[in-house]
Amino acid sequence: MIWFLAFQPLPWHVIWSAAFLSVALWQPLFEELLFRGVIQGQLLQTAWGRKTWIGLSMSNLVVSLLFMSAHLAGHSLSWALLVFIPSLCFGFVRDRFGSVYPAIVLHAFYNAGYVLLTGGATFLNSR
């Protein structure tokens, strides 16, 4: 591991900034456009997708299950399960406002907060 640090091609703050932008901006943008924009949007056009269960649309529940399943590709089962509740919140916001944009903003703030609370402290202490 030490040899890797000696040959680091970019300064750590550049790497951390790029990673932060990816997690806090690009991933929420693309995930929300696909899951809440395209899939949930299509399901909401059906009568079944507009039905609700405990205040959540069926389209939101289905999309949240898909969103959770998609996270299984790169994460553990426990991590994927932890994605389900925030996904329901993003879907609820999408349903409530009739637009994917508030869900994108909420997802970006959620991810940014997560990075700053977990990874940000490590970064700041290493400078």
Secondary structure, DSSP 8 states (H G I E B T S, - for coil): -HHHHHT-SS-HHHHHHHHHHIIIIIHHHHHHIIIIIIIHHHHTTSHHHH-EETTEEHHHHHHHHHHHHHGGGTS-HHHHHHHHHHHHHHHHHHHHHTSSHHHHHHHHHHHHHHHHHHTHHHHHHH-
